Every structure is written in structure tokens, then in C-alpha cells.
Amino acid sequence: MTTTRTGGEALVHGLLSHGIDTIFGLPGVQNDYFFTAAYDARDRMRVIHTRHEQGAAYMALGYALASGKTGVYVVVPGPGFLNTTAALSTAYATNAPVLCLTGQIRTDQIGRGYGMLHEIPDQLGILSSLTKWARRVESPQEVPGMLAAALGAMHSNRPRPVGLEVPLNVLSGKAKSDDDPVALELHRPEVDLDAVEKAARLLGEAQKPAIFVGGGAHDAAEEIRTLAETLQAPVIASASGRGILTSLHPFSHSYGPGQRLWDEADAVISVGTRLSTPLMQWGKPDNLPLIRIDLDPQEIDRFGSPDVALVADCRDALQALLPALKRHNPVRSSRRIEMLALQDEMEAVYESVQPQMGFVRAIREALPDDGIYVEEITQIGYVSRIAMPVYQPRTYLTSNYQGTLGWGFPTALGAKVAAPDRPVLCVTGDGGFLFAANELATAVKHGINLVTVVFNDDAYGNVRRMQKERYGGRVIASELHNPDFVTYAESFGARGLRVHSPVELREALAGAFAANAPVLIEVPVGEMPAPWTKMSAPTAQKEGG
């Protein structure tokens, strides 16, 4: 059955038909027809409007990272779209399924330089540079097909953000469209069984294999656990891979002891990770067999060709590898005691990083196992990447290599929208928090009951410390003037608290998670020491590196 719809109505109908019922955004003249259609579908689609376009995009990102589902944001063109680009670049870095729906001036005005409202040169070119796929919809008739093409591209092979530019006259124009959704064309590479057999043989011959995992392996958690136990191999997780193997498992490790385990290994299999730190910083010994599993063929040999390359979905590849291992894997002696001893050794190493570690432990004690933790570019966040126990996939959210200052608070709001019945905690600093602190209004307006901890040192603390230690005390542009954060939160209708110690923070968090309101907890702190040189196990480099 077909129905005559405006382009805006077709877009809303298409999103709903593909199972997307939550969007983030800000209305404006170029996307009025979309929001009018969303109003008419308000019993089926939740629209969360923010106080800034960056907030909308970050919330879509947090929604996607916490759930694995498509996060969607809708903004006007020009400055509206440009305000979202830091979030879009972070979505690209974190392999997040985010759909950017940006308005555009009329199709007959694009590229003319008329100086129309919100006009910028080559908006589609900018969008294309920050996504894996981006197109302009040229007519109302194209809306259903282009939306399906965008979603198909997003979820095919390596997930990454995509973009659709929808001009004003496309959203306002009318055309007939089918009521049924356009089927998505999804592509997944087939698993190379010859490569699987070679990988199984190399792993079976190894005495001390090691497994490295990253954010691409979240949907293969059970297979990774089975692989680790089959090989009696440690699993070393990058920050984006934390929680894939629960920290309660004896073989679960962060990058703290990572270099030691890398140096000791006589075979390595990497699953859904760039493996950039080991290959760029630690160095690969010539005689170390390397097996790589990744959906992106460009990642496989970015730092040199591995001994075995499996370009495939991580779960598909491991489901093929595990049966093959039975033909090559010997009966292995347990390494459980050895791995537990290493975990204990690292706990002692981490404990020396104070005061950060005291707060990290308080947070972990208060946050339930299934709680979602969103870190920021701040001292507590840096230490958390290595030292905080993580128990489930998709419960530790990081901006990955993008290092996006200010992403934490709005991203955590999106994560809370995705998981309203689970505790979500954002840990941020006074510098990063104020990038998007106005979204407290959004939290209160939409009942997004996020708990946020602001560690306040009245500075961009990491920058200030480096200016003192590395640049002869030339402190410039790093000291800050802050509001009273408790009063600031309360002025929006949120709850504000102030604590001064890890014990007080743990107690405050217990109450905050039980509160039916957004909560901000300020923790005044002094300058914290750099943790970088204190977080790793001592190593002895292999020969041949």
C-alpha cells in the first residue's frame, strides 16, 4: 500500500519502520517539516530536544555506544551542523552507529553563493569527511530508499556514522511512498576457512598465546571467554574493549600489564582492535606470530602484514575458529594461579596512584556491575582506563583516540536515555563539564536521571601540570574561574551535592543512584600527579624486537 507523504513524513515513517523510535535534535526553519511529522507521530517517536546542537549529537553517540543501536540526531544546516562535528568525529573514532540528519537550503540554491540562511560551502563535503557514507536526498521520492541505503551502509562491515543531507524543499515536497520499509542491504564478509585453519594451528602450537581485544569485539564476549579458557591465554583489553571479558575473570587484564604479556607471548591474536599501542610503541618481535581479526581490511595490515588475516565479523570468525582449535590445541596446564597473581600485582601497582585511585575504587564500589560508566578527559578518567574493574560489555564508554574534551556529560545523557533502568555515571572535570553543562536543562526537562561527578581543581589540570613540569612554570590559559557547581545544578532543578573524600563520594553515589532526579556531585580536589609512568607492570623486552 502506498501513501502520499511529505518528505518529512516519509523520513519519520521510515525511521519508525526501521525500529528507530528516539531522536535527538533542535528544530529550525530548514527542518520544520521533519519536526511537524515527528509531532504527528509523538505517540511512537520520542524527540529529545537539547540546548545546543553539540548536545544532540553527543547524546545520539551515547545512545549508540551504550545500546549498540542506531543513534539519530537532527539539526539545521550550516552552524547547526557544524556544531555537531566534534561528536561526529568521536562517533567515527569509536565505531558508533550514528545517523546525522542535517537540513540544507533548497536544492535549486545549493552551490550558488546566494547567502541564504545557514548556507555554507560544500556542507556535504564536510559531512563526507567525518562519516563512512554521506549523501544528499534530491527529491521526496528518494527519502525511503536513501534512508535505507544510509542505515545499510552504517550496519554493513565496520559500523561507523553516516549522514543524510535533506534540503528544505525535499522535506516539504510530497510524493507517494510504500508503507512497508525498504529492506536494508547488509554486507558481511565471509569467513576464510583456510585462514581459520592456519590460525588454529599457530595458536595450538603456542605455549603462551595472548589475546588482545578492542571495541570491535563487544558482540563476541562469550566467544572470547571460551577462547581464553581454551588457550589458557590472558585477554588484554584496550580502553574501548574493557568489560568484554569481565574483570572478575582470572584471565582479564587491561593495558597495565599489557606490554609484559605482549613481550612474553609466543603468539598473539587480536580481535576487533587497531592494536596500535603494541605495534607502534612496544614493537613486534620478528618471531612473534600475529593473527588479526577485524571487519575492516584496512586495519589488518595498517602496521604491517600479520601472519594470518581474518577480515570478518569478530563473532563469526571466532565461532569458526573455536571448533578448528579442537584439532590443534593440546591439553594445556592451567594458568589461572599465574594470572590471578598478575592481577594482584597490578592492584598493588595501581594503588600507588593517589588520590585518583581512591576515588576510582569508591566509584566502582558504588556503581552496580551493570552500571554504565562514561569517562572524560580528566585525571580520574585516565586512571579508570587501566585500573577500574569493568564487568560487562558496553558499560565503559570512552572517546577512544579522539580524546574529546567535553564529550562526557552529554554523551552520558544519551547513554541514560538508552538504559533508563540502569545506573549511568559520568566522571568529568570542571574544564570538560562546562563545555555542555547547559544540558542540565535537557536532563531535567526530559527526566534523564544521570549522576555526574565533577572533580574540580579550578584548571585544565593536566595542561597546567605539564606547563609547570615541562615548560618551566609557564602557566598560561589553563587556570579557570568556576561557578558554585552545587548552586548551578540546583538552579536548573537538578540535585547538587559536594563531597571531599572517597568515603563521602561512595556514600553520596549510593543516594544519587536511588534518587529520581538528575544529580551533580562536586568533588573539590587539588593538583593531581601524572599517573602515566605508574600504571604499567615492569617489562623485559624480547630479543628480536
C-alpha positions as CSV (number, residue, x, y, z in Angstrom):
1,M,0.0,0.0,0.0
2,T,1.2,3.5,-0.8
3,T,0.5,6.8,0.9
4,T,1.2,10.4,-0.2
5,R,3.6,11.9,2.3
6,T,5.8,15.0,2.6
7,G,9.5,14.2,2.6
8,G,9.5,14.9,6.4
9,E,6.6,12.5,6.9
10,A,8.4,9.9,4.8
11,L,11.6,10.3,6.8
12,V,9.8,9.9,10.2
13,H,7.8,6.9,8.9
14,G,11.0,5.4,7.6
15,L,12.8,5.8,10.9
16,L,9.9,4.2,12.8
17,S,9.6,1.3,10.3
18,H,13.3,0.5,10.8
19,G,12.8,0.4,14.6
20,I,14.2,3.8,15.5
21,D,11.9,5.5,18.0
22,T,14.2,8.0,19.7
23,I,15.9,11.0,18.1
24,F,17.8,14.0,19.5
25,G,17.8,17.4,17.9
26,L,16.9,21.0,17.6
27,P,14.2,22.3,15.2
28,G,14.7,25.2,12.8
29,V,13.3,26.5,9.6
30,Q,15.1,24.0,7.3
31,N,13.8,21.0,9.2
32,D,10.4,22.2,10.3
33,Y,8.6,19.7,8.1
34,F,10.5,16.9,9.8
35,F,9.6,18.1,13.3
36,T,6.0,18.6,12.2
37,A,5.9,15.0,11.2
38,A,7.6,13.9,14.4
39,Y,4.8,15.8,16.3
40,D,2.2,13.8,14.5
41,A,4.0,10.6,15.4
42,R,4.7,11.7,19.0
43,D,2.9,8.6,20.4
44,R,5.5,6.4,18.7
45,M,8.6,8.6,18.5
46,R,10.4,10.3,21.4
47,V,12.0,13.6,20.5
48,I,14.6,14.9,23.0
49,H,15.5,18.5,22.2
50,T,18.7,19.9,23.6
51,R,20.1,23.3,24.4
52,H,22.9,23.1,21.8
53,E,23.4,21.1,18.7
54,Q,26.6,19.5,20.1
55,G,24.4,18.1,22.9
56,A,22.1,16.5,20.4
57,A,24.9,14.8,18.6
58,Y,26.7,13.6,21.7
59,M,23.5,12.2,23.1
60,A,23.0,10.2,19.9
61,L,26.5,9.0,20.3
62,G,26.0,7.9,23.9
63,Y,22.7,6.2,23.0
64,A,24.5,4.2,20.3
65,L,27.6,3.3,22.4
66,A,25.5,2.1,25.3
67,S,23.0,0.1,23.3
68,G,24.6,-0.9,20.0
69,K,21.5,0.5,18.3
70,T,21.3,3.4,15.9
71,G,21.6,6.9,17.4
72,V,20.0,9.6,15.4
73,Y,20.3,13.4,15.6
74,V,18.5,16.1,13.5
75,V,19.9,19.6,13.1
76,V,19.7,22.6,10.8
77,P,22.4,23.2,8.2
78,G,25.4,25.4,8.4
79,P,26.2,26.4,12.0
80,G,23.8,23.9,13.4
81,F,25.5,21.0,11.6
82,L,29.0,22.4,12.3
83,N,28.2,22.5,16.0
84,T,27.9,18.7,15.9
85,T,31.2,17.8,14.2
86,A,33.2,17.1,17.3
87,A,30.7,14.5,18.3
88,L,30.6,13.1,14.7
89,S,34.3,12.7,14.6
90,T,34.2,11.0,18.0
91,A,31.5,8.6,16.7
92,Y,33.8,7.8,13.8
93,A,36.7,7.1,16.2
94,T,34.5,4.9,18.4
95,N,32.8,3.0,15.5
96,A,29.4,4.1,16.7
97,P,26.3,3.7,14.6
98,V,25.2,7.3,14.5
99,L,23.0,8.8,11.8
100,C,23.4,12.6,11.2
101,L,20.3,14.1,9.6
102,T,21.1,17.6,8.6
103,G,18.9,20.1,6.8
104,Q,20.0,22.0,3.8
105,I,18.9,25.0,1.8
106,R,16.7,24.4,-1.2
107,T,18.2,22.2,-3.9
108,D,18.0,25.0,-6.5
109,Q,20.0,27.3,-4.3
110,I,22.9,24.9,-3.3
111,G,26.3,26.0,-4.5
112,R,25.0,29.3,-5.8
113,G,26.5,31.5,-3.1
114,Y,23.3,33.5,-2.6
115,G,24.0,33.9,1.1
116,M,20.9,32.0,2.1
117,L,20.2,31.5,5.8
118,H,22.6,28.8,7.2
119,E,24.4,28.4,3.8
120,I,28.0,27.2,3.9
121,P,30.2,26.0,1.1
122,D,30.2,22.3,0.5
123,Q,28.4,21.1,3.5
124,L,28.1,17.6,2.0
125,G,31.9,17.5,1.6
126,I,32.4,18.2,5.3
127,L,29.8,15.6,6.2
128,S,31.5,13.1,3.9
129,S,34.9,13.6,5.6
130,L,33.5,12.7,9.0
131,T,31.4,9.6,8.1
132,K,31.8,6.4,6.2
133,W,28.9,7.3,3.9
134,A,27.1,10.5,3.2
135,R,24.6,11.5,0.5
136,R,22.1,14.3,-0.3
137,V,18.4,13.4,-0.9
138,E,17.4,15.2,-4.1
139,S,13.6,14.6,-4.0
140,P,10.8,13.4,-1.7
141,Q,10.5,10.2,-3.7
142,E,14.1,9.3,-2.8
143,V,13.6,9.6,1.0
144,P,12.7,5.9,1.8
145,G,15.4,4.5,-0.4
146,M,18.1,6.9,0.8
147,L,17.3,6.3,4.4
148,A,17.6,2.5,3.9
149,A,20.9,3.0,2.0
150,A,22.2,5.1,4.9
151,L,21.3,2.5,7.5
152,G,22.5,-0.3,5.4
153,A,25.9,1.3,4.9
154,M,26.1,2.1,8.7
155,H,25.5,-1.5,9.7
156,S,27.5,-3.2,7.0
157,N,31.0,-4.3,7.6
158,R,32.7,-1.9,10.1
159,P,30.0,0.2,11.9
160,R,30.6,3.9,11.7
161,P,28.5,7.1,11.5
162,V,26.7,8.0,8.3
163,G,25.0,11.2,7.1
164,L,22.0,12.3,5.1
165,E,21.6,15.9,3.9
166,V,17.9,16.7,3.3
167,P,17.1,20.1,1.7
168,L,14.1,22.1,2.8
169,N,12.1,21.6,-0.4
170,V,12.7,17.8,-0.2
171,L,11.2,17.8,3.4
172,S,8.2,19.9,2.3
173,G,7.6,18.3,-1.1
174,K,5.1,15.4,-1.4
175,A,5.4,12.0,-3.1
176,K,3.8,8.6,-2.8
177,S,5.8,6.0,-0.8
178,D,5.2,2.5,0.3
179,D,4.0,1.9,3.9
180,D,6.4,-1.1,4.2
181,P,10.1,-0.3,4.9
182,V,12.7,-0.6,2.2
183,A,14.8,-3.7,3.0
184,L,18.3,-2.9,4.2
185,E,21.2,-4.4,2.2
186,L,23.6,-5.6,4.8
187,H,27.1,-6.8,3.9
188,R,29.3,-9.0,6.0
189,P,32.5,-10.7,4.6
190,E,32.5,-14.5,4.6
191,V,35.0,-16.1,6.9
192,D,38.1,-17.5,5.2
193,L,38.2,-21.1,6.5
194,D,41.7,-21.7,5.2
195,A,42.8,-18.7,7.3
196,V,40.9,-20.1,10.2
197,E,42.7,-23.4,9.9
198,K,46.1,-21.6,9.8
199,A,45.2,-19.5,12.8
200,A,44.1,-22.6,14.8
201,R,47.4,-24.3,14.0
202,L,49.5,-21.3,15.1
203,L,47.6,-20.9,18.3
204,G,47.7,-24.6,19.0
205,E,51.5,-24.7,18.7
206,A,51.9,-21.7,21.0
207,Q,52.9,-22.2,24.6
208,K,52.0,-18.8,25.9
209,P,49.4,-17.2,23.5
210,A,47.8,-13.8,24.3
211,I,44.5,-12.3,23.2
212,F,44.1,-8.5,22.6
213,V,40.6,-7.1,22.3
214,G,39.1,-3.8,21.4
215,G,35.8,-2.1,20.8
216,G,35.0,-4.2,17.7
217,A,34.7,-7.3,19.9
218,H,31.8,-6.3,22.2
219,D,29.4,-8.7,20.4
220,A,31.8,-11.6,20.8
221,A,32.2,-11.6,24.5
222,E,31.2,-15.2,25.1
223,E,33.4,-16.4,22.3
224,I,36.4,-14.5,23.7
225,R,35.8,-16.0,27.1
226,T,35.8,-19.5,25.6
227,L,38.9,-18.8,23.5
228,A,40.8,-17.6,26.6
229,E,39.9,-20.7,28.6
230,T,40.6,-23.0,25.7
231,L,44.1,-21.5,25.2
232,Q,44.7,-20.6,28.9
233,A,45.5,-17.2,27.4
234,P,45.3,-13.7,29.0
235,V,42.8,-11.3,27.5
236,I,44.3,-7.7,27.3
237,A,41.6,-5.1,26.6
238,S,42.1,-1.6,25.3
239,A,40.1,1.1,26.9
240,S,37.3,0.7,24.4
241,G,37.4,-3.1,25.0
242,R,37.0,-3.0,28.7
243,G,34.3,-5.3,30.0
244,I,34.3,-7.7,27.1
245,L,35.8,-10.2,29.5
246,T,34.7,-9.4,33.0
247,S,37.3,-8.1,35.3
248,L,36.2,-10.9,37.7
249,H,37.7,-13.5,35.3
250,P,41.3,-14.6,36.2
251,F,42.5,-14.0,32.6
252,S,41.1,-10.5,32.3
253,H,43.6,-7.6,32.1
254,S,43.8,-4.0,31.0
255,Y,46.8,-2.5,29.2
256,G,48.5,-2.1,32.6
257,P,50.3,-5.4,32.3
258,G,49.8,-5.4,28.5
259,Q,53.4,-4.9,27.4
260,R,54.7,-7.6,29.7
261,L,52.2,-10.1,28.4
262,W,53.0,-8.9,24.8
263,D,56.7,-9.5,25.4
264,E,56.1,-12.9,27.0
265,A,53.7,-14.2,24.3
266,D,54.8,-16.6,21.6
267,A,51.6,-16.0,19.6
268,V,49.1,-13.1,19.6
269,I,45.6,-12.9,18.3
270,S,43.9,-9.5,18.1
271,V,40.2,-9.3,17.9
272,G,38.4,-6.0,16.9
273,T,41.3,-3.7,17.9
274,R,43.7,-1.5,16.0
275,L,46.5,-2.9,18.1
276,S,48.2,0.5,17.6
277,T,49.8,0.7,21.1
278,P,51.6,-2.7,20.9
279,L,52.6,-2.3,17.3
280,M,53.6,1.4,17.4
281,Q,55.0,1.7,20.9
282,W,56.0,-1.7,22.2
283,G,57.3,-3.1,18.9
284,K,56.7,-6.5,17.4
285,P,59.4,-9.1,17.7
286,D,60.2,-10.7,14.3
287,N,59.4,-14.2,15.6
288,L,56.0,-13.4,17.1
289,P,53.2,-14.9,15.1
290,L,50.3,-12.4,14.8
291,I,46.7,-13.3,13.9
292,R,44.3,-10.4,13.3
293,I,40.5,-10.5,13.2
294,D,38.9,-7.3,12.0
295,L,35.9,-6.2,9.9
296,D,38.0,-3.5,8.2
297,P,40.6,-4.8,5.8
298,Q,42.5,-1.5,6.1
299,E,43.1,-2.2,9.8
300,I,44.5,-5.7,9.2
301,D,47.8,-4.6,7.7
302,R,47.9,-0.9,8.7
303,F,51.1,-1.5,10.7
304,G,52.4,-4.4,8.6
305,S,51.1,-7.7,7.4
306,P,50.1,-10.3,10.0
307,D,50.8,-13.9,9.7
308,V,47.1,-14.6,9.4
309,A,44.4,-12.1,8.4
310,L,40.7,-12.8,9.0
311,V,38.6,-10.0,7.6
312,A,35.3,-10.8,9.2
313,D,32.9,-10.0,11.9
314,C,34.6,-10.9,15.2
315,R,31.9,-13.2,16.4
316,D,31.6,-15.0,13.0
317,A,35.4,-15.5,12.9
318,L,35.6,-16.8,16.5
319,Q,32.7,-19.2,16.0
320,A,34.6,-20.7,13.1
321,L,37.9,-20.7,15.0
322,L,36.8,-22.4,18.2
323,P,35.9,-25.8,16.6
324,A,39.1,-25.7,14.5
325,L,41.1,-25.3,17.6
326,K,40.0,-28.6,18.9
327,R,42.0,-30.3,16.1
328,H,45.2,-28.5,17.1
329,N,45.1,-27.4,20.7
330,P,46.8,-29.7,23.2
331,V,45.7,-30.3,26.7
332,R,47.1,-27.2,28.5
333,S,48.2,-26.7,32.0
334,S,46.1,-24.2,33.9
335,R,47.5,-20.6,34.1
336,R,44.8,-19.5,36.5
337,I,47.1,-19.1,39.5
338,E,49.6,-17.2,37.4
339,M,47.0,-14.8,36.0
340,L,45.5,-14.2,39.4
341,A,48.9,-13.4,40.8
342,L,49.4,-10.9,38.0
343,Q,46.1,-9.2,38.8
344,D,47.1,-8.9,42.4
345,E,50.5,-7.5,41.4
346,M,48.8,-4.9,39.3
347,E,46.3,-4.0,42.0
348,A,49.3,-3.0,44.2
349,V,50.8,-1.0,41.3
350,Y,47.5,0.9,40.8
351,E,47.2,1.6,44.5
352,S,50.2,3.8,44.4
353,V,48.4,6.3,42.1
354,Q,46.8,8.6,44.6
355,P,44.5,10.4,45.1
356,Q,43.0,9.2,41.8
357,M,42.8,5.5,42.8
358,G,40.9,6.2,46.0
359,F,38.2,7.9,44.0
360,V,38.2,5.1,41.3
361,R,37.7,2.5,44.0
362,A,34.9,4.4,45.7
363,I,33.1,4.8,42.3
364,R,33.4,1.1,41.5
365,E,32.1,0.1,44.9
366,A,29.0,2.3,44.5
367,L,28.3,1.6,40.8
368,P,26.4,-1.7,40.2
369,D,28.0,-4.3,37.9
370,D,25.7,-3.4,35.1
371,G,26.0,0.3,35.6
372,I,27.4,2.4,32.7
373,Y,30.5,4.5,33.3
374,V,31.3,7.4,31.0
375,E,34.8,8.8,31.4
376,E,36.0,12.2,30.4
377,I,39.4,13.7,29.6
378,T,40.3,14.1,33.3
379,Q,42.6,12.5,35.8
380,I,40.1,10.1,37.2
381,G,39.2,9.1,33.6
382,Y,42.8,8.5,32.7
383,V,43.3,6.1,35.7
384,S,40.0,4.4,35.1
385,R,41.0,3.2,31.6
386,I,43.7,1.0,33.2
387,A,42.7,0.4,36.8
388,M,38.9,0.4,37.1
389,P,37.3,-3.1,37.1
390,V,34.7,-3.4,34.4
391,Y,32.2,-6.3,34.4
392,Q,30.1,-6.2,31.3
393,P,30.4,-5.2,27.6
394,R,29.2,-1.6,26.7
395,T,29.4,-0.4,30.3
396,Y,32.7,1.5,29.9
397,L,32.4,4.4,27.4
398,T,35.5,6.3,26.2
399,S,36.1,8.8,23.4
400,N,38.9,6.5,22.2
401,Y,41.8,8.1,20.2
402,Q,39.8,11.2,19.6
403,G,40.3,12.4,23.2
404,T,37.3,14.7,23.0
405,L,37.3,17.1,25.9
406,G,33.7,18.0,26.9
407,W,32.1,14.9,25.5
408,G,31.4,13.1,28.8
409,F,28.4,14.8,30.2
410,P,26.2,15.0,27.1
411,T,27.3,11.5,25.9
412,A,26.3,10.1,29.3
413,L,22.9,11.7,29.0
414,G,22.4,9.7,25.8
415,A,23.6,6.5,27.4
416,K,21.0,7.1,30.2
417,V,18.2,7.5,27.6
418,A,19.3,4.2,26.1
419,A,19.4,2.5,29.5
420,P,16.8,4.3,31.7
421,D,16.6,1.4,34.2
422,R,20.3,1.1,34.8
423,P,22.6,3.5,36.8
424,V,24.7,5.7,34.5
425,L,27.6,7.7,35.9
426,C,29.6,10.4,34.2
427,V,33.0,11.3,35.7
428,T,34.3,14.7,34.4
429,G,36.4,17.7,35.4
430,D,35.4,21.3,35.9
431,G,37.0,22.1,32.5
432,G,35.2,19.5,30.4
433,F,31.9,19.7,32.2
434,L,31.3,23.3,31.3
435,F,31.6,22.6,27.6
436,A,28.0,21.3,27.7
437,A,26.8,22.0,31.3
438,N,23.7,23.8,29.9
439,E,22.4,20.3,29.0
440,L,21.4,20.1,32.7
441,A,18.3,21.8,31.4
442,T,17.7,18.9,29.0
443,A,18.2,16.4,31.7
444,V,15.6,18.0,34.0
445,K,13.2,18.7,31.1
446,H,13.2,15.1,29.8
447,G,13.7,13.3,33.1
448,I,17.2,11.9,32.3
449,N,18.3,10.9,35.7
450,L,22.1,10.8,35.2
451,V,24.6,11.0,38.0
452,T,27.5,13.3,37.2
453,V,30.7,13.7,39.3
454,V,32.7,16.9,38.7
455,F,36.2,16.8,40.0
456,N,37.0,20.5,40.4
457,D,40.7,21.7,40.5
458,D,39.9,25.1,39.0
459,A,42.0,24.4,36.0
460,Y,42.6,22.3,32.9
461,G,44.6,20.3,35.3
462,N,46.6,18.1,33.0
463,V,47.6,21.1,30.9
464,R,48.6,23.2,34.0
465,R,50.7,20.5,35.5
466,M,52.6,20.0,32.2
467,Q,53.1,23.7,31.9
468,K,54.7,23.6,35.3
469,E,56.8,20.5,34.9
470,R,57.8,20.6,31.2
471,Y,57.8,24.2,30.3
472,G,59.5,25.9,33.3
473,G,56.3,27.0,35.0
474,R,54.9,29.0,32.1
475,V,51.3,28.6,33.3
476,I,49.1,30.2,30.7
477,A,45.4,29.8,29.7
478,S,44.9,26.8,31.9
479,E,43.6,28.2,35.2
480,L,39.8,28.6,35.4
481,H,37.1,30.6,37.1
482,N,34.1,28.3,38.0
483,P,30.6,28.8,39.3
484,D,29.4,27.2,42.5
485,F,28.6,23.8,40.9
486,V,26.1,22.8,43.6
487,T,24.1,26.0,43.2
488,Y,24.5,25.8,39.4
489,A,22.9,22.4,39.3
490,E,20.1,23.4,41.7
491,S,19.3,26.4,39.5
492,F,18.2,24.0,36.8
493,G,16.1,21.9,39.2
494,A,18.7,19.1,39.5
495,R,20.2,18.0,42.8
496,G,23.6,19.3,43.8
497,L,26.0,17.8,46.4
498,R,29.5,18.5,47.4
499,V,31.9,15.9,49.0
500,H,35.6,15.9,49.8
501,S,36.8,12.3,50.1
502,P,36.4,8.9,48.5
503,V,34.3,7.7,51.5
504,E,32.0,10.6,51.2
505,L,31.7,10.1,47.4
506,R,30.8,6.5,47.8
507,E,28.1,7.3,50.2
508,A,26.8,10.2,48.0
509,L,26.7,7.9,45.0
510,A,24.5,5.4,46.7
511,G,21.9,8.0,47.4
512,A,22.3,9.6,44.0
513,F,21.6,6.4,42.1
514,A,18.4,5.9,44.2
515,A,17.2,9.5,43.5
516,N,14.6,10.1,40.9
517,A,16.3,13.1,39.5
518,P,19.5,14.3,37.7
519,V,22.3,14.6,40.3
520,L,25.5,16.5,40.2
521,I,28.2,15.8,42.8
522,E,31.2,18.2,43.0
523,V,34.5,17.0,44.5
524,P,36.9,19.8,45.1
525,V,40.5,18.5,44.6
526,G,44.0,19.8,44.4
527,E,46.5,19.2,41.7
528,M,46.9,15.5,40.9
529,P,50.2,13.8,40.0
530,A,50.6,12.4,36.5
531,P,49.7,8.7,36.5
532,W,51.3,7.6,33.2
533,T,54.6,6.2,34.4
534,K,52.9,4.5,37.4
535,M,50.3,2.3,35.8
536,S,52.3,-0.4,34.0
537,A,54.0,-3.6,35.0
538,P,57.8,-3.8,34.7
539,T,58.8,-5.5,31.4
540,A,61.8,-7.2,29.9
541,Q,61.9,-6.7,26.1
542,K,62.1,-9.8,24.0
543,E,65.0,-10.3,21.7
544,G,64.3,-9.8,18.0
545,G,62.1,-6.7,18.6
